[in-house]
Amino acid sequence: MAKKWERDILNKVDDGEFDKFNSNMTLNDAFKSWLDIYSKKVLPSTYRKAENFIHLNRS
């Protein structure tokens, strides 16, 4: 499963999907950008689960 995730991420980087990220970005900014992209690809309930997971693990 981790290998598939890695492959998917590398494909997205190659496709330019992560152009919004830059070296000066904070982790919080990166999470927000990722959630914005992710929200367009999943059901609202799935998005909320990911958002809650990220918020719970940031503290």
C-alpha distances in whole Angstrom, upper triangle without the diagonal:
4,5,5,6,9,10,11,12,14,15,17,19,20,21,23,21,21,25,26,24,27,28,30,28,27,24,25,26,23,21,24,23,20,21,23,21,18,21,22,19,19,21,23,22,18,20,22,19,18,21,22,19,20,23,23,21,24,27
4,5,5,6,9,10,11,12,14,15,16,18,20,21,20,19,23,23,22,24,24,27,25,24,21,23,24,20,19,22,22,18,20,22,20,18,21,23,20,20,22,24,23,19,20,22,20,17,20,21,18,18,22,22,20,22,25
4,5,5,6,9,10,10,12,14,15,16,18,20,19,19,22,24,22,24,25,28,26,26,23,25,25,22,21,24,23,19,21,24,21,19,23,23,21,21,24,26,26,22,23,25,23,20,23,25,22,21,25,25,23,25,28
4,5,5,6,9,10,10,12,14,15,16,18,17,18,21,23,22,24,25,28,26,26,23,25,25,21,21,23,21,18,20,22,19,17,20,21,17,18,21,24,23,19,20,23,21,19,22,24,21,21,25,25,23,25,28
4,5,5,6,9,10,11,12,14,15,17,15,15,18,19,18,21,22,25,22,22,19,21,21,17,17,19,18,14,16,18,16,14,17,18,15,16,19,21,21,17,17,20,18,15,18,20,18,17,21,22,20,21,25
4,5,5,6,9,10,11,12,14,15,14,14,17,19,17,19,20,23,21,21,19,21,21,17,17,20,18,15,18,20,17,16,20,20,18,19,22,24,24,20,20,23,21,18,21,23,20,19,23,24,21,22,26
4,5,5,6,9,10,10,12,14,14,14,17,19,18,21,22,25,23,24,22,24,23,19,20,22,20,17,19,21,18,17,20,20,18,19,23,25,25,22,22,25,23,20,23,25,23,22,26,27,24,25,29
4,6,5,6,9,10,10,12,11,12,15,17,17,19,21,24,22,23,20,22,21,17,17,19,17,14,16,17,14,13,17,16,14,16,19,21,22,18,18,22,20,18,20,23,21,20,24,25,23,24,28
4,5,5,6,9,10,11,9,9,13,14,13,16,17,20,18,19,17,19,18,14,15,17,14,12,14,16,13,12,16,16,14,16,20,22,22,19,18,21,20,17,19,21,19,18,22,23,21,22,25
4,5,5,6,9,10,10,10,13,15,14,16,17,21,19,21,19,21,20,16,17,20,17,15,18,19,16,16,20,19,18,20,23,25,26,22,22,25,24,20,22,25,23,21,25,27,24,25,28
4,5,5,6,9,9,10,13,15,15,18,20,23,21,23,21,23,22,18,19,20,17,15,18,18,15,15,19,18,16,18,22,24,26,22,21,25,24,21,23,26,24,23,27,28,26,27,31
4,5,5,6,5,7,10,12,12,15,17,20,18,20,19,20,18,15,16,17,14,12,15,15,11,12,16,15,13,16,20,22,23,20,19,22,22,19,20,24,22,21,24,26,24,24,28
4,5,5,6,6,8,11,10,12,15,18,16,18,17,19,17,14,16,17,14,12,16,16,13,14,18,17,17,19,23,24,26,23,21,24,24,21,22,25,23,21,25,27,25,24,28
4,5,8,9,10,13,13,15,17,20,20,22,21,23,21,18,20,21,17,16,19,19,16,17,21,19,18,21,25,27,29,25,24,27,27,24,25,29,27,25,28,30,28,28,32
4,6,8,9,12,14,16,19,21,20,23,22,23,21,18,19,20,16,15,18,17,14,16,18,17,16,19,23,25,27,24,22,26,26,23,24,28,27,25,28,30,29,29,32
4,5,5,9,10,13,16,18,17,20,19,21,18,15,17,17,14,13,16,15,12,15,18,16,16,20,23,25,27,24,22,25,26,23,23,27,26,24,26,29,27,27,30
4,6,8,9,12,16,18,16,18,17,18,16,13,14,14,11,10,13,12,9,11,14,13,13,16,20,21,23,20,18,21,22,19,20,23,22,20,23,26,25,24,28
4,5,6,9,12,14,12,15,14,15,13,10,12,12,9,9,12,12,9,12,15,14,15,18,21,22,24,21,18,21,22,18,19,22,21,19,21,24,22,21,25
4,5,8,11,13,12,15,15,16,13,11,14,14,10,11,14,13,12,15,17,17,17,20,24,24,26,24,21,24,25,21,21,25,24,21,24,27,25,24,27
4,7,10,11,9,12,13,13,10,9,11,11,7,9,12,11,10,13,15,15,17,20,23,22,25,22,19,22,23,20,19,22,22,19,21,24,23,21,24
4,7,8,7,10,10,12,9,7,10,11,8,9,13,12,12,14,17,17,19,21,24,24,25,23,20,22,23,19,18,22,21,18,20,23,21,19,22
4,6,6,9,11,13,10,9,13,13,11,13,16,16,16,18,20,21,22,25,28,27,29,26,23,25,26,22,21,24,23,20,22,24,22,20,23
4,6,8,10,13,11,10,14,15,14,15,18,19,19,21,23,24,25,27,30,30,31,28,26,27,27,24,23,25,24,21,22,25,22,20,23
4,7,10,12,10,10,14,14,14,16,18,19,19,21,23,25,26,28,31,30,31,29,26,27,27,24,22,25,24,20,21,24,22,19,21
4,7,8,6,6,10,11,10,12,15,15,16,18,20,22,23,25,27,26,27,25,22,23,24,20,19,21,20,17,18,21,19,16,19
4,5,5,6,9,10,11,12,14,15,17,18,20,22,23,24,27,25,26,24,21,22,22,19,17,19,18,14,15,17,15,12,15
4,5,5,6,9,10,10,12,14,15,16,18,20,21,22,24,23,23,21,18,19,19,15,14,16,15,11,12,14,12,10,13
4,5,5,6,9,10,11,12,14,15,16,19,20,21,22,21,21,20,17,17,17,14,12,14,13,10,10,13,12,9,11
4,5,5,6,9,10,11,13,14,15,17,19,20,22,21,22,20,17,18,19,15,13,16,16,12,13,16,15,12,15
4,5,5,6,8,10,11,12,14,16,17,18,21,20,21,19,16,17,17,14,13,16,15,11,13,16,14,12,16
4,5,5,6,9,10,10,12,15,15,16,18,17,18,15,12,13,14,10,9,12,11,8,10,13,12,10,14
4,5,5,6,9,10,10,13,15,15,17,16,17,16,12,13,14,11,9,12,13,10,11,14,14,12,16
4,5,5,6,9,10,12,13,15,17,16,18,16,13,15,16,13,12,15,15,13,14,18,17,15,19
4,5,5,6,8,10,11,12,15,15,16,14,11,13,14,10,10,14,13,11,13,16,15,15,18
4,5,5,6,9,10,10,12,11,13,11,8,10,11,8,7,11,11,9,11,15,15,14,18
4,6,5,7,9,11,13,12,14,13,9,12,14,11,10,14,15,13,15,18,18,17,21
4,6,6,7,10,12,13,15,13,10,13,15,12,12,16,16,15,17,20,20,19,23
4,5,5,7,10,10,12,9,7,11,12,9,10,13,14,13,15,18,18,18,22
4,5,6,7,7,10,8,6,9,11,9,10,13,14,14,15,18,19,19,22
4,6,8,9,12,11,9,12,14,13,13,17,18,17,19,22,22,23,26
4,7,9,12,10,9,13,14,12,14,17,17,17,20,22,22,23,26
4,6,8,6,6,10,11,10,12,15,15,16,18,20,21,22,25
4,5,5,6,9,10,11,12,14,16,17,18,20,22,23,26
4,5,5,6,9,10,10,12,14,15,16,18,20,21,24
4,5,5,6,9,10,11,12,14,15,16,18,20,22
4,5,5,6,9,10,11,13,14,15,17,19,21
4,5,5,6,9,10,11,12,14,15,17,19
4,5,5,6,8,10,10,12,14,15,18
4,5,5,6,9,10,10,12,14,17
4,5,5,6,9,10,11,12,15
4,5,5,6,9,10,11,13
4,5,5,6,9,10,12
4,6,5,6,9,11
4,5,5,6,9
4,6,5,7
4,6,6
4,6
4
